[in-house]
Amino acid sequence: MGWPAWRRRTLGALLFACALLATGVAAAQVVVIADPSSPSHNEAVDSLAAALAPELAIQVQSVAEADARALADARLVVTVGSAAARMSAAQQIAAPVLHVLLPRSTLEALERQPGAPWSALLLDQPAERQVALIRLALPRQTRVAIVTGPDTHSRAIELGAAAAHRGLETHVAAADEIGALYAALRAALAQPAVLVIPPDSQLFTSQTVHQVLLTAFRLRSPVLGYSAAYVRAGAVLGLYTTPTQAGREAASVVRRVLAGAPMPAPGPHQLFEVGINPTVARSFGVTLPDAQWLADTLQAQERVAQ
């Protein structure tokens, strides 16, 4: 069996670095910490490695086996996912740290040791982008709804402000644990609305996704999910940054920082995709626009607003 693509690129980058050192040229080094058992992590790392090679020496390490010496020698550290972010936050790392594929709720809960600058490219899509997509794809909808957990209450405030700006009502319900999730769903969807699902590892998990989608469907409420998996499972719409896009955008930040730019403030990805499920949409009596047209239109709107 051949090595994963990121391992081959890692080896190539290290050989390139050795050649540079042999000629007296110092190579910038990036340590990437990820979970090799996660397909999405491997996809993000592969994309990052492809965008950075061959100029930069990249070391990819697993969360469980991250080498303290490599972290100490790194010029920049990239973490992929929540476990890697938590591990790095517990270390005193001298190099700047960039978190990728991280929910905002996880970022806000990190107990960080003093150290160098850090930033994050977050999985959470901006509320303004979500509401703009709803307006484009489902123009007859007049309500949005959200169920928040202990770590995602701020999402309801942001969604409500964005929805009000575009003339939509917002219905909010809170669930402190999974046992309260379905009662909260029924409360939020007492009147049909577009259910916006936030990245929330406590409530919206692989174990609850199908029941959440079924409950919303029975209550005549289309779902806007935060991943392609949600669209495949039955969400009418999805708005998400793919792991490949996350890796590519992270590489752009890495290059700028290593060139001397300051670490940017944490924030959402600028790269994103729209997913649609025409079959489920038709069950609501809706014909959706083309997914690429929706993504292109959102991006154009955001360029104009900048």
C-alpha angles and dihedrals in degrees: 000000000000124000120264112268093251091055091052091049091046090055091047092050092049092050089049089051091051090053090051092049090049089059092046096256115132115230122217111238128212121189114203119197117198144142107262091200091064116088091203091052091049090049092051093046092048090052092047092048092049092051095048102039136130100015097053129057106232127194117192116199135175121246091242096049105034110152115233091207092054090050090050092051096044123109091204134008125210119195122198117206136352100293093053091047092052092047093051093046090058091055129077096236117180096199124078112269126216119193119208132187089019127146113228091235089061092047092052091050096051115118099212127200117225111271147109126337118292138188141175141218101214131216091218113100116221113264090232090057092048094050092045089055092050090051091050099042102031105026094164093060114103101180138054126194136195136185113209132198130209092283101039106055091114089062090067092055092050094045091049092052093047092046093049090051089059096041099259129133120233127216117194133188130174130217119188093195141006092267089066095044101095095046088051091050092053090049094049091046098043082122117033112267141153104274111220111203116205125205098269117156092191099056111015105053137144087267095055103034099091095046091047091052092045092049092050091047092052089050090052093245121136116220130230106203132193099229143041088247090064091053092050089049094053112285111140091219138021129194114186149132112245120227089247091054090046091054093047093049091046089053090055091053092046092053093049094048094047088050089058105269118135119257107268122238116268112269148134125298119268090209116073145146134219120224125197134192105205093182094058091040091057089055086062090048092252131131109203126214119244113289094230091049089052092050093045092049092050091050091049091050091051093049090053091049094052 
